Amino acid sequence: MPKPSPFIGILMLDTRFERFPGDVGHPATWPFPVCFRVVRGAGAEEATGDDSSRLLEPFIAAGKELIAECAVALTTSCGFLAIHQRALANALPVPVAASALLQAPMIIASLPPGRKLGILTFRAETLSAAHLAGAGCNPALPVAGLRPDCSMRRDILGGEPSSFDAREADVLEAAEDLKNKVPDLGAILCECTNFPPHSPTIRQSFNVPVFDVITLVTSLAQSVGLTNQPSSG
């Protein structure tokens, strides 16, 4: 029997909204092998709410399944899982990068003097100091998020579908809010794994580097030797 080919395992929330190319959960996003595993019952409302502690054990179990199938590293489809980064890494025997927020210390170290990092998030009111600390971030980093009633947020939390253009408008509105909060903005870090389809437009609109789950997982894949190979889906 041939040896299984290695891949990056992506632990997915149990959601139903449309994912566009560039999204963590779209197979065409990845130029290297990935395998998606839905964690049943793990909804976006709970993951981004005030208490996601119930999700830890199901994510560990799903991670172990993917490792048994030859996952050589793991990530997730929700940046709020940064709060469980240490617990996931302690429980699983391969590298785990639970959230794009893990990149914050590196980004800050790379910025010119006087320039600041801002966090763009799906849900600013529940992205807590504990989430940021879980990823090794300074809890005082400036944060801006989607309007609670915007079309993208309603769609992802189980409401009516939204178009690519509508989502992009919502993300750009949040980025404009971040820029207003941080006039000396030097880089944007997207917590939400559904923002990367819009990262190029954010970059062009605000003329700053934009980091997201794609930059995180691409680096992770390179570190374990998975580059320029088609995704396994």
N, CA, C and O of each residue as an XYZ file, in Angstrom:
932
protein
N       0.852     -1.193      0.000
C       0.000      0.000      0.000
C       0.888      1.243      0.000
O       1.811      1.332      0.810
N       0.627      2.215     -0.899
C       1.466      3.410     -0.942
C       1.307      4.246      0.324
O       0.239      4.289      0.935
N       2.381      4.897      0.693
C       2.355      5.757      1.872
C       1.503      6.993      1.591
O       1.636      7.580      0.517
N       0.626      7.413      2.518
C      -0.197      8.607      2.301
C       0.679      9.846      2.096
O       1.750      9.967      2.691
N       0.211     10.750      1.256
C       0.936     11.990      1.013
C       0.636     12.987      2.127
O      -0.504     13.069      2.586
N       1.634     13.743      2.569
C       1.407     14.717      3.646
C       0.586     15.914      3.169
O       0.574     16.245      1.983
N      -0.088     16.544      4.103
C      -0.924     17.709      3.785
C      -1.068     18.579      5.033
O      -0.744     18.162      6.145
N      -1.563     19.801      4.817
C      -1.964     20.673      5.922
C      -3.420     20.363      6.251
O      -4.271     20.380      5.362
N      -3.710     20.085      7.504
C      -5.079     19.845      7.932
C      -5.750     21.138      8.349
O      -5.187     21.914      9.121
N      -6.955     21.375      7.839
C      -7.701     22.600      8.161
C      -8.965     22.207      8.909
O      -9.867     21.595      8.337
N      -9.028     22.556     10.177
C     -10.163     22.242     11.044
C     -11.224     23.312     10.860
O     -11.017     24.474     11.212
N     -12.371     22.909     10.302
C     -13.398     23.849      9.866
C     -14.556     23.937     10.855
O     -14.990     22.931     11.417
N     -15.051     25.163     11.057
C     -16.321     25.309     11.750
C     -17.437     24.691     10.915
O     -17.304     24.527      9.702
N     -18.525     24.355     11.574
C     -19.690     23.744     10.927
C     -20.608     24.866     10.446
O     -21.507     25.295     11.169
N     -20.372     25.340      9.212
C     -21.095     26.485      8.665
C     -21.603     26.161      7.268
O     -21.236     25.137      6.692
N     -22.462     27.049      6.713
C     -23.089     26.785      5.424
C     -22.938     27.931      4.422
O     -23.427     27.806      3.300
N     -22.300     29.016      4.765
C     -22.225     30.168      3.869
C     -21.276     29.899      2.693
O     -20.421     29.017      2.763
N     -21.441     30.672      1.615
C     -20.598     30.505      0.432
C     -19.186     31.008      0.722
O     -18.992     32.044      1.357
N     -18.205     30.242      0.239
C     -16.803     30.622      0.389
C     -16.228     30.917     -0.995
O     -16.400     30.145     -1.938
N     -15.539     32.058     -1.089
C     -14.974     32.489     -2.357
C     -13.490     32.133     -2.420
O     -12.861     31.955     -1.377
N     -12.913     32.024     -3.627
C     -11.461     31.786     -3.723
C     -10.683     32.801     -2.889
O     -10.954     34.001     -2.934
N      -9.730     32.308     -2.142
C      -8.999     33.132     -1.182
C      -9.422     32.874      0.243
O      -8.658     33.127      1.175
N     -10.643     32.369      0.428
C     -11.137     31.992      1.755
C     -10.410     30.732      2.222
O     -10.039     29.888      1.407
N     -10.211     30.608      3.522
C      -9.519     29.442      4.072
C     -10.173     28.131      3.659
O      -9.485     27.120      3.515
N     -11.487     28.131      3.466
C     -12.204     26.908      3.185
C     -12.476     26.630      1.724
O     -13.228     25.710      1.405
N     -11.879     27.406      0.821
C     -12.061     27.166     -0.614
C     -10.857     26.400     -1.144
O      -9.731     26.879     -1.007
N     -11.053     25.224     -1.748
C      -9.902     24.422     -2.192
C      -8.968     25.141     -3.149
O      -7.762     24.895     -3.131
N      -9.505     26.033     -3.992
C      -8.661     26.732     -4.976
C      -7.718     27.742     -4.333
O      -6.809     28.249     -4.990
N      -7.928     28.032     -3.069
C      -7.051     28.976     -2.363
C      -5.624     28.451     -2.251
O      -4.672     29.231     -2.255
N      -5.473     27.134     -2.150
C      -4.212     26.562     -1.696
C      -3.424     25.911     -2.833
O      -3.967     25.064     -3.543
N      -2.154     26.287     -3.023
C      -1.304     25.676     -4.053
C      -0.530     24.469     -3.547
O       0.378     23.980     -4.221
N      -0.886     23.991     -2.368
C      -0.253     22.815     -1.770
C      -1.354     21.944     -1.177
O      -2.484     22.406     -1.018
N      -1.047     20.702     -0.850
C      -2.097     19.789     -0.389
C      -2.691     20.191      0.965
O      -1.969     20.447      1.929
N      -4.016     20.238      1.009
C      -4.741     20.464      2.254
C      -5.873     19.451      2.342
O      -6.286     18.864      1.342
N      -6.358     19.262      3.547
C      -7.538     18.426      3.751
C      -8.413     19.110      4.800
O      -7.937     19.467      5.878
N      -9.684     19.288      4.481
C     -10.625     19.941      5.376
C     -11.339     18.911      6.241
O     -11.690     17.828      5.772
N     -11.550     19.257      7.505
C     -12.319     18.402      8.401
C     -13.291     19.294      9.186
O     -12.870     20.120      9.997
N     -14.589     19.118      8.935
C     -15.600     19.901      9.644
C     -15.761     19.350     11.061
O     -15.919     18.146     11.262
N     -15.719     20.242     12.021
C     -15.958     19.871     13.421
C     -17.458     20.039     13.662
O     -17.932     21.151     13.893
N     -18.188     18.953     13.609
C     -19.642     19.007     13.658
C     -20.138     19.653     14.954
O     -19.673     19.345     16.052
N     -21.101     20.560     14.779
C     -21.676     21.253     15.915
C     -20.921     22.487     16.347
O     -21.356     23.191     17.258
N     -19.790     22.764     15.707
C     -18.991     23.944     16.066
C     -19.401     25.112     15.174
O     -18.831     25.307     14.101
N     -20.378     25.878     15.612
C     -20.901     26.977     14.818
C     -20.119     28.263     14.989
O     -19.359     28.425     15.944
N     -20.315     29.179     14.047
C     -19.611     30.457     14.085
C     -20.047     31.321     15.262
O     -19.237     32.053     15.831
N     -21.324     31.238     15.629
C     -21.815     32.040     16.750
C     -21.079     31.676     18.037
O     -20.639     32.557     18.775
N     -20.947     30.387     18.301
C     -20.266     29.944     19.516
C     -18.771     30.245     19.445
O     -18.186     30.707     20.426
N     -18.151     29.990     18.301
C     -16.704     30.174     18.178
C     -16.288     31.619     18.383
O     -15.221     31.892     18.933
N     -17.133     32.549     17.940
C     -16.788     33.975     18.054
C     -17.497     34.659     19.210
O     -17.428     35.879     19.353
N     -18.176     33.878     20.032
C     -18.893     34.442     21.173
C     -18.026     34.556     22.413
O     -16.798     34.521     22.341
N     -18.683     34.691     23.537
C     -17.964     34.929     24.792
C     -17.362     33.665     25.398
O     -16.454     33.758     26.223
N     -17.847     32.484     25.009
C     -17.345     31.250     25.603
C     -17.325     30.133     24.560
O     -18.366     29.586     24.194
N     -16.125     29.807     24.091
C     -15.981     28.721     23.110
C     -15.292     27.507     23.731
O     -14.759     26.664     23.010
N     -15.298     27.411     25.061
C     -14.543     26.354     25.732
C     -15.029     24.956     25.347
O     -14.236     24.014     25.325
N     -16.331     24.808     25.041
C     -16.859     23.497     24.663
C     -16.226     22.970     23.382
O     -16.224     21.763     23.143
N     -15.690     23.864     22.557
C     -15.168     23.449     21.254
C     -13.775     22.828     21.324
O     -13.349     22.170     20.375
N     -13.070     23.022     22.413
C     -11.678     22.581     22.468
C     -11.540     21.082     22.229
O     -10.765     20.676     21.363
N     -12.257     20.260     22.959
C     -12.098     18.808     22.821
C     -12.503     18.306     21.440
O     -11.799     17.463     20.885
N     -13.616     18.787     20.852
C     -13.930     18.362     19.478
C     -12.854     18.762     18.466
O     -12.600     18.020     17.517
N     -12.226     19.905     18.650
C     -11.155     20.307     17.738
C      -9.925     19.425     17.917
O      -9.263     19.077     16.940
N      -9.618     19.066     19.155
C      -8.495     18.152     19.388
C      -8.777     16.801     18.736
O      -7.899     16.229     18.089
N      -9.987     16.292     18.903
C     -10.339     14.997     18.325
C     -10.236     15.027     16.803
O      -9.699     14.100     16.197
N     -10.749     16.092     16.183
C     -10.678     16.204     14.728
C      -9.236     16.357     14.260
O      -8.865     15.835     13.208
N      -8.420     17.073     15.036
C      -7.009     17.204     14.702
C      -6.293     15.862     14.721
O      -5.467     15.583     13.852
N      -6.606     15.035     15.705
C      -5.993     13.706     15.786
C      -6.401     12.841     14.589
O      -5.594     12.060     14.085
N      -7.641     12.978     14.137
C      -8.082     12.236     12.948
C      -7.249     12.630     11.724
O      -6.807     11.768     10.965
N      -7.041     13.924     11.542
C      -6.278     14.394     10.381
C      -4.816     13.967     10.473
O      -4.206     13.616      9.463
N      -4.260     13.997     11.668
C      -2.867     13.567     11.834
C      -2.733     12.085     11.486
O      -1.740     11.679     10.882
N      -3.718     11.281     11.859
C      -3.700      9.855     11.522
C      -3.755      9.629     10.015
O      -3.316      8.592      9.518
N      -4.301     10.614      9.289
C      -4.404     10.515      7.832
C      -3.211     11.157      7.122
O      -3.161     11.176      5.892
N      -2.244     11.686      7.893
C      -0.976     12.238      7.381
C      -0.924     13.759      7.319
O      -0.175     14.320      6.520
N      -1.712     14.431      8.153
C      -1.525     15.874      8.316
C      -0.193     16.131      9.012
O       0.103     15.525     10.042
N       0.610     17.031      8.445
C       1.903     17.350      9.045
C       1.876     18.690      9.780
O       2.858     19.072     10.417
N       0.763     19.395      9.693
C       0.543     20.633     10.435
C      -0.945     20.929     10.360
O      -1.640     20.428      9.475
N      -1.438     21.749     11.295
C      -2.866     22.035     11.382
C      -3.118     23.526     11.531
O      -2.330     24.258     12.131
N      -4.250     23.955     10.963
C      -4.751     25.293     11.210
C      -6.257     25.184     11.394
O      -6.800     24.079     11.398
N      -6.944     26.325     11.547
C      -8.387     26.315     11.752
C      -9.047     27.344     10.838
O      -8.378     28.154     10.196
N     -10.369     27.288     10.797
C     -11.109     28.238      9.966
C     -11.671     29.401     10.769
O     -12.563     30.100     10.289
N     -11.169     29.624     11.982
C     -11.648     30.749     12.792
C     -10.530     31.314     13.644
O      -9.964     30.613     14.484
N     -10.210     32.589     13.427
C      -9.131     33.225     14.174
C      -9.394     33.355     15.653
O      -8.459     33.524     16.436
N     -10.674     33.278     16.061
C     -10.997     33.353     17.485
C     -10.475     32.142     18.252
O     -10.398     32.175     19.480
N     -10.117     31.081     17.545
C      -9.565     29.912     18.224
C      -8.160     30.163     18.748
O      -7.551     29.270     19.335
N      -7.641     31.365     18.543
C      -6.387     31.774     19.192
C      -6.450     31.555     20.696
O      -5.430     31.282     21.329
N      -7.635     31.674     21.269
C      -7.773     31.509     22.714
C      -7.414     30.087     23.148
O      -7.087     29.857     24.312
N      -7.474     29.128     22.210
C      -7.136     27.731     22.499
C      -5.794     27.320     21.882
O      -5.478     26.131     21.831
N      -5.011     28.284     21.418
C      -3.756     27.955     20.733
C      -2.855     27.063     21.591
O      -2.393     26.025     21.117
N      -2.602     27.444     22.825
C      -1.675     26.693     23.652
C      -2.218     25.289     23.945
O      -1.477     24.307     23.905
N      -3.520     25.209     24.239
C      -4.112     23.902     24.542
C      -4.079     22.984     23.327
O      -3.808     21.791     23.465
N      -4.348     23.515     22.146
C      -4.299     22.706     20.925
C      -2.873     22.242     20.646
O      -2.645     21.077     20.320
N      -1.918     23.156     20.776
C      -0.520     22.798     20.515
C      -0.022     21.760     21.522
O       0.760     20.875     21.173
N      -0.473     21.869     22.758
C      -0.054     20.898     23.784
C      -0.648     19.520     23.539
O      -0.042     18.511     23.902
N      -1.835     19.465     22.924
C      -2.548     18.195     22.783
C      -2.227     17.456     21.492
O      -2.518     16.265     21.377
N      -1.634     18.137     20.519
C      -1.449     17.549     19.193
C       0.033     17.485     18.828
O       0.774     18.425     19.115
N       0.479     16.394     18.202
C       1.910     16.161     17.993
C       2.491     16.733     16.695
O       3.567     16.318     16.262
N       1.784     17.681     16.074
C       2.317     18.378     14.903
C       2.155     19.873     15.141
O       1.403     20.268     16.032
N       2.844     20.721     14.366
C       2.648     22.167     14.542
C       1.193     22.573     14.330
O       0.538     22.126     13.388
N       0.702     23.427     15.222
C      -0.664     23.943     15.138
C      -0.595     25.468     15.107
O      -0.007     26.092     15.991
N      -1.202     26.060     14.079
C      -1.323     27.515     13.984
C      -2.812     27.823     13.936
O      -3.414     27.841     12.863
N      -3.405     28.064     15.101
C      -4.858     28.149     15.214
C      -5.430     29.437     14.658
O      -6.617     29.488     14.336
N      -4.615     30.488     14.535
C      -5.163     31.802     14.196
C      -4.128     32.659     13.486
O      -2.934     32.590     13.776
N      -4.607     33.465     12.552
C      -3.746     34.441     11.882
C      -3.116     35.409     12.875
O      -2.077     36.001     12.584
N      -3.728     35.577     14.040
C      -3.204     36.499     15.048
C      -1.805     36.118     15.524
O      -1.091     36.960     16.069
N      -1.403     34.861     15.328
C      -0.058     34.436     15.719
C       1.038     35.244     15.032
O       2.174     35.275     15.505
N       0.708     35.889     13.933
C       1.707     36.658     13.188
C       2.004     38.027     13.793
O       2.963     38.683     13.385
N       1.203     38.465     14.753
C       1.319     39.835     15.249
C       2.716     40.205     15.754
O       3.222     41.258     15.366
N       3.365     39.401     16.595
C       4.697     39.813     17.077
C       5.705     40.003     15.951
O       6.508     40.935     15.988
N       5.670     39.123     14.946
C       6.590     39.260     13.817
C       6.305     40.534     13.031
O       7.230     41.240     12.629
N       5.026     40.829     12.811
C       4.675     42.030     12.046
C       5.141     43.274     12.778
O       5.731     44.172     12.177
N       4.876     43.328     14.077
C       5.273     44.499     14.869
C       6.787     44.706     14.808
O       7.265     45.833     14.672
N       7.531     43.607     14.909
C       8.991     43.707     14.868
C       9.489     44.200     13.516
O      10.584     44.757     13.429
N       8.702     44.006     12.459
C       9.143     44.375     11.116
C       8.809     45.808     10.726
O       9.325     46.315      9.729
N       7.943     46.474     11.510
C       7.463     47.792     11.095
C       8.489     48.896     11.342
O       9.275     48.808     12.285
N       8.487     49.934     10.504
C       9.361     51.090     10.740
C       8.973     51.815     12.032
O       7.846     51.670     12.505
N       9.882     52.582     12.597
C       9.558     53.332     13.814
C       8.341     54.229     13.602
O       8.203     54.882     12.567
N       7.474     54.247     14.591
C       6.305     55.111     14.543
C       5.100     54.527     13.841
O       4.023     55.123     13.872
N       5.253     53.374     13.206
C       4.130     52.750     12.515
C       3.542     51.643     13.390
O       4.266     50.967     14.121
N       2.217     51.466     13.306
C       1.521     50.552     14.205
C       0.752     49.484     13.442
O       0.349     49.673     12.294
N       0.564     48.357     14.119
C      -0.250     47.269     13.598
C      -1.679     47.424     14.099
O      -1.908     47.726     15.270
N      -2.631     47.215     13.205
C      -4.033     47.190     13.583
C      -4.653     45.844     13.239
O      -4.293     45.225     12.238
N      -5.590     45.389     14.076
C      -6.266     44.114     13.885
C      -7.646     44.357     13.283
O      -8.427     45.161     13.793
N      -7.934     43.656     12.197
C      -9.255     43.700     11.569
C      -9.944     42.371     11.880
O      -9.426     41.304     11.549
N     -11.116     42.442     12.518
C     -11.745     41.227     13.022
C     -13.198     41.104     12.599
O     -13.841     42.084     12.222
N     -13.690     39.899     12.670
C     -15.089     39.615     12.368
C     -16.015     40.237     13.408
O     -17.088     40.736     13.069
N     -15.603     40.206     14.676
C     -16.511     40.559     15.770
C     -15.728     41.266     16.870
O     -15.241     40.624     17.801
N     -15.607     42.572     16.766
C     -14.732     43.322     17.669
C     -15.194     43.255     19.121
O     -14.365     43.268     20.032
N     -16.503     43.186     19.349
C     -17.001     43.269     20.724
C     -16.704     42.026     21.544
O     -16.776     42.069     22.772
N     -16.367     40.900     20.880
C     -16.043     39.690     21.630
C     -14.599     39.230     21.434
O     -14.193     38.226     22.018
N     -13.825     39.939     20.632
C     -12.398     39.622     20.519
C     -11.708     40.210     21.751
O     -11.442     41.410     21.809
N     -11.427     39.370     22.715
C     -11.006     39.816     24.043
C      -9.488     39.829     24.188
O      -8.748     39.371     23.317
N      -9.059     40.369     25.317
C      -7.639     40.330     25.654
C      -7.140     38.891     25.734
O      -5.984     38.618     25.410
N      -8.004     37.963     26.165
C      -7.600     36.556     26.257
C      -7.341     35.953     24.876
O      -6.424     35.148     24.714
N      -8.150     36.340     23.877
C      -7.899     35.873     22.512
C      -6.545     36.380     22.012
O      -5.754     35.623     21.450
N      -6.294     37.666     22.226
C      -5.035     38.253     21.757
C      -3.850     37.649     22.510
O      -2.832     37.317     21.901
N      -3.975     37.508     23.810
C      -2.883     36.922     24.589
C      -2.627     35.479     24.186
O      -1.484     35.023     24.208
N      -3.686     34.751     23.814
C      -3.524     33.371     23.389
C      -2.637     33.228     22.170
O      -1.985     32.202     21.980
N      -2.616     34.266     21.342
C      -1.776     34.269     20.150
C      -0.455     34.995     20.369
O       0.305     35.196     19.422
N      -0.178     35.385     21.594
C       1.063     36.106     21.875
C       1.011     37.570     21.500
O       2.051     38.212     21.352
N      -0.201     38.111     21.342
C      -0.375     39.519     20.963
C      -0.442     40.408     22.205
O      -0.827     39.967     23.288
N      -0.062     41.652     22.022
C      -0.297     42.668     23.035
C      -1.801     42.922     23.109
O      -2.394     43.307     22.101
N      -2.444     42.720     24.269
C      -3.893     42.937     24.358
C      -4.324     44.369     24.075
O      -5.510     44.629     23.876
N      -3.371     45.302     24.054
C      -3.705     46.704     23.800
C      -3.688     47.062     22.315
O      -3.895     48.223     21.962
N      -3.446     46.092     21.444
C      -3.438     46.400     20.012
C      -4.788     46.964     19.564
O      -5.831     46.490     20.014
N      -4.781     47.966     18.688
C      -6.053     48.521     18.205
C      -6.800     47.517     17.343
O      -6.201     46.795     16.546
N      -8.124     47.482     17.514
C      -8.977     46.505     16.839
C     -10.182     47.221     16.245
O     -10.746     48.123     16.863
N     -10.569     46.815     15.051
C     -11.832     47.253     14.455
C     -12.479     46.043     13.803
O     -11.792     45.138     13.329
N     -13.820     46.033     13.782
C     -14.521     44.883     13.230
C     -15.714     45.256     12.390
O     -16.044     46.431     12.228
N     -16.361     44.223     11.852
C     -17.554     44.414     11.043
C     -18.691     44.995     11.883
O     -18.811     44.704     13.073
N     -19.517     45.814     11.248
C     -20.741     46.268     11.909
C     -21.617     45.056     12.246
O     -21.739     44.142     11.430
N     -22.223     45.039     13.426
C     -23.033     43.882     13.809
C     -24.164     43.570     12.836
O     -24.556     42.411     12.695
N     -24.694     44.594     12.161
C     -25.829     44.367     11.267
C     -25.440     44.289      9.795
O     -26.311     44.319      8.925
N     -24.140     44.190      9.503
C     -23.721     44.189      8.097
C     -24.051     42.844      7.445
O     -24.263     41.846      8.134
N     -24.092     42.830      6.116
C     -24.537     41.639      5.397
C     -23.578     40.464      5.572
O     -24.025     39.322      5.674
N     -22.257     40.722      5.611
C     -21.293     39.639      5.747
C     -21.455     38.946      7.098
O     -21.434     37.718      7.181
N     -21.615     39.728      8.132
C     -21.729     39.129      9.459
C     -23.027     38.344      9.607
O     -23.041     37.263     10.196
N     -24.110     38.887      9.074
C     -25.382     38.156      9.140
C     -25.289     36.844      8.377
O     -25.810     35.825      8.830
N     -24.627     36.859      7.216
C     -24.489     35.657      6.395
C     -23.708     34.576      7.146
O     -24.163     33.436      7.231
N     -22.562     34.914      7.680
C     -21.698     33.928      8.312
C     -22.316     33.365      9.596
O     -22.076     32.213      9.958
N     -23.106     34.186     10.273
C     -23.750     33.712     11.499
C     -25.075     33.007     11.229
O     -25.813     32.681     12.158
N     -25.375     32.771      9.942
C     -26.537     31.964      9.620
C     -27.712     32.713      9.049
O     -28.817     32.174      8.992
N     -27.503     33.944      8.622
C     -28.589     34.724      8.037
C     -28.659     34.574      6.533
O     -28.251     33.552      5.981
N     -29.184     35.605      5.865
C     -29.350     35.543      4.424
C     -28.000     35.640      3.711
O     -27.082     36.287      4.215
N     -27.870     35.000      2.541
C     -26.598     35.041      1.806
C     -26.225     36.450      1.379
O     -27.091     37.288      1.127
N     -24.919     36.698      1.302
C     -24.408     37.985      0.831
C     -23.482     37.745     -0.349
O     -22.882     36.676     -0.464
N     -23.365     38.724     -1.215
C     -22.521     38.614     -2.402
C     -21.076     38.943     -2.069
O     -20.776     39.482     -1.004
N     -20.183     38.609     -3.000
C     -18.773     38.972     -2.843
C     -18.631     40.484     -2.676
O     -17.913     40.948     -1.790
N     -19.315     41.248     -3.526
C     -19.185     42.713     -3.477
C     -19.712     43.272     -2.170
O     -19.129     44.204     -1.616
N     -20.814     42.714     -1.666
C     -21.366     43.197     -0.402
C     -20.406     42.919      0.745
O     -20.208     43.763      1.619
N     -19.813     41.730      0.736
C     -18.839     41.404      1.789
C     -17.628     42.328      1.696
O     -17.124     42.812      2.710
N     -17.170     42.564      0.477
C     -16.003     43.431      0.333
C     -16.282     44.836      0.851
O     -15.426     45.446      1.491
N     -17.467     45.344      0.577
C     -17.831     46.666      1.092
C     -17.839     46.681      2.614
O     -17.402     47.656      3.226
N     -18.327     45.617      3.226
C     -18.353     45.532      4.686
C     -16.933     45.509      5.261
O     -16.649     46.183      6.250
N     -16.052     44.734      4.640
C     -14.671     44.636      5.129
C     -13.950     45.972      4.951
O     -13.204     46.390      5.837
N     -14.159     46.638      3.832
C     -13.506     47.933      3.610
C     -14.014     48.986      4.589
O     -13.256     49.855      5.020
N     -15.284     48.911      4.936
C     -15.823     49.833      5.943
C     -15.125     49.619      7.284
O     -14.771     50.583      7.963
N     -14.926     48.357      7.665
C     -14.224     48.060      8.918
C     -12.774     48.524      8.850
O     -12.243     49.036      9.836
N     -12.127     48.352      7.700
C     -10.739     48.793      7.551
C     -10.640     50.312      7.631
O      -9.669     50.843      8.170
N     -11.630     51.009      7.102
C     -11.650     52.470      7.202
C     -11.785     52.900      8.660
O     -11.157     53.868      9.090
N     -12.596     52.185      9.407
C     -12.735     52.452     10.841
C     -11.405     52.242     11.556
O     -11.027     53.029     12.424
N     -10.698     51.175     11.185
C      -9.388     50.908     11.785
C      -8.410     52.032     11.467
O      -7.680     52.489     12.347
N      -8.392     52.476     10.220
C      -7.502     53.562      9.818
C      -7.813     54.843     10.580
O      -6.897     55.578     10.950
N      -9.088     55.119     10.819
C      -9.470     56.307     11.582
C      -9.001     56.211     13.030
O      -8.656     57.219     13.646
N      -8.991     54.984     13.572
C      -8.517     54.787     14.944
C      -6.999     54.882     15.039
O      -6.458     55.278     16.071
N      -6.313     54.514     13.950
C      -4.853     54.414     13.964
C      -4.290     55.214     12.781
O      -3.985     54.635     11.739
N      -4.149     56.538     12.930
C      -3.656     57.346     11.806
C      -2.269     56.932     11.315
O      -1.955     57.099     10.136
N      -1.435     56.391     12.213
C      -0.089     55.948     11.833
C      -0.055     54.443     11.554
O       0.920     53.762     11.870
N      -1.133     53.941     10.960
C      -1.260     52.519     10.646
C      -0.161     52.084      9.689
O       0.029     52.677      8.627
N       0.566     51.027     10.087
C       1.655     50.530      9.255
C       1.394     49.173      8.645
O       2.058     48.794      7.680
N       0.424     48.415      9.195
C       0.074     47.101      8.665
C      -1.267     46.692      9.252
O      -1.648     47.118     10.342
N      -1.978     45.849      8.496
C      -3.262     45.315      8.940
C      -3.150     43.797      9.038
O      -2.632     43.140      8.136
N      -3.642     43.254     10.142
C      -3.697     41.806     10.345
C      -5.157     41.392     10.416
O      -5.879     41.810     11.321
N      -5.595     40.575      9.471
C      -6.984     40.113      9.422
C      -7.143     38.874     10.296
O      -6.601     37.814      9.984
N      -7.876     39.006     11.375
C      -8.181     37.838     12.214
C      -9.067     36.848     11.490
O      -8.850     35.639     11.576
N     -10.066     37.349     10.775
C     -11.104     36.503     10.197
C     -10.601     35.765      8.966
O     -10.003     36.368      8.075
N     -10.841     34.471      8.919
C     -10.361     33.656      7.805
C     -11.211     33.824      6.546
O     -10.877     33.278      5.495
N     -12.301     34.573      6.648
C     -13.136     34.869      5.478
C     -12.785     36.210      4.842
O     -13.363     36.586      3.822
N     -11.843     36.929      5.440
C     -11.424     38.223      4.884
C     -10.414     38.118      3.741
O     -10.390     39.015      2.898
N      -9.570     37.069      3.658
C      -8.505     37.060      2.654
C      -8.928     37.259      1.198
O      -8.127     37.796      0.432
N     -10.148     36.857      0.752
C     -10.514     37.199     -0.615
C     -10.486     38.708     -0.876
O     -10.397     39.149     -2.021
N     -10.563     39.486      0.200
C     -10.605     40.935      0.081
C      -9.275     41.604      0.458
O      -9.147     42.826      0.389
N      -8.292     40.794      0.855
C      -6.996     41.363      1.254
C      -6.351     42.198      0.151
O      -5.815     43.264      0.453
N      -6.376     41.764     -1.121
C      -5.764     42.611     -2.161
C      -6.400     43.998     -2.245
O      -5.699     44.991     -2.436
N      -7.726     44.070     -2.103
C      -8.395     45.367     -2.168
C      -8.078     46.206     -0.941
O      -7.904     47.419     -1.051
N      -8.001     45.577      0.227
C      -7.596     46.312      1.432
C      -6.202     46.901      1.231
O      -5.958     48.068      1.538
N      -5.300     46.081      0.715
C      -3.912     46.519      0.495
C      -3.853     47.711     -0.459
O      -3.151     48.691     -0.207
N      -4.592     47.610     -1.543
C      -4.589     48.692     -2.530
C      -5.236     49.952     -1.975
O      -4.775     51.059     -2.253
N      -6.297     49.796     -1.194
C      -7.052     50.938     -0.692
C      -6.313     51.701      0.397
O      -6.457     52.919      0.496
N      -5.517     51.004      1.224
C      -4.896     51.638      2.378
C      -3.371     51.686      2.285
O      -2.707     52.265      3.145
N      -2.822     51.074      1.237
C      -1.386     51.163      0.943
C      -0.525     50.730      2.127
O       0.467     51.379      2.462
N      -0.922     49.621      2.752
C      -0.128     49.039      3.832
C      -0.080     47.524      3.612
O      -0.952     46.975      2.937
N       0.926     46.841      4.171
C       0.931     45.376      4.098
C      -0.283     44.791      4.818
O      -0.707     45.299      5.855
N      -0.834     43.722      4.256
C      -1.984     43.037      4.849
C      -1.609     41.577      5.075
O      -1.173     40.885      4.155
N      -1.784     41.127      6.300
C      -1.502     39.752      6.688
C      -2.818     39.068      7.058
O      -3.752     39.709      7.539
N      -2.874     37.766      6.827
C      -4.106     37.025      7.095
C      -3.780     35.547      7.262
O      -2.611     35.174      7.358
N      -4.802     34.713      7.297
C      -4.564     33.279      7.474
C      -3.818     32.677      6.288
O      -3.138     31.661      6.437
N      -3.938     33.290      5.116
C      -3.234     32.758      3.938
C      -1.730     32.958      4.095
O      -0.954     32.046      3.811
N      -1.308     34.139      4.543
C       0.122     34.355      4.759
C       0.641     33.448      5.864
O       1.776     32.978      5.801
N      -0.186     33.200      6.879
C       0.210     32.307      7.979
C       0.413     30.880      7.484
O       1.463     30.283      7.718
N      -0.585     30.336      6.804
C      -0.549     28.924      6.434
C       0.433     28.668      5.295
O       1.010     27.585      5.204
N       0.623     29.655      4.434
C       1.637     29.518      3.386
C       3.019     29.365      4.003
O       3.813     28.531      3.566
N       3.301     30.165      5.010
C       4.577     30.042      5.713
C       4.683     28.695      6.418
O       5.739     28.062      6.403
N       3.584     28.260      7.036
C       3.561     26.963      7.718
C       3.837     25.836      6.729
O       4.618     24.927      7.012
N       3.193     25.902      5.571
C       3.386     24.858      4.561
C       4.831     24.822      4.067
O       5.403     23.747      3.884
N       5.409     25.980      3.856
C       6.813     26.027      3.425
C       7.722     25.416      4.485
O       8.699     24.743      4.157
N       7.404     25.647      5.738
C       8.269     25.161      6.817
C       8.267     23.635      6.915
O       9.234     23.042      7.393
N       7.179     22.999      6.460
C       7.116     21.534      6.505
C       7.310     20.909      5.125
O       7.082     19.714      4.937
N       7.733     21.730      4.162
C       8.109     21.214      2.854
C       6.979     20.999      1.881
O       7.136     20.249      0.917
N       5.823     21.643      2.104
C       4.690     21.521      1.183
C       4.558     22.806      0.371
O       3.984     23.783      0.851
N       5.075     22.815     -0.835
C       4.993     24.003     -1.686
C       4.739     23.591     -3.128
O       5.210     22.557     -3.601
N       3.967     24.450     -3.814
C       3.750     24.299     -5.263
C       3.231     22.916     -5.654
O       3.629     22.353     -6.673
N       2.341     22.385     -4.827
C       1.685     21.133     -5.155
C       0.170     21.373     -5.104
O      -0.285     22.192     -4.305
N      -0.620     20.684     -5.932
C      -2.061     20.925     -5.920
C      -2.689     20.463     -4.622
O      -2.245     19.494     -4.006
N      -3.746     21.185     -4.209
C      -4.496     20.797     -3.021
C      -5.188     19.465     -3.250
O      -5.599     19.146     -4.366
N      -5.313     18.684     -2.169
C      -6.039     17.413     -2.250
C      -7.524     17.581     -1.950
O      -8.297     16.631     -2.071
N      -7.927     18.806     -1.552
C      -9.341     19.089     -1.315
C      -9.846     18.613      0.017
O     -11.022     18.794      0.332
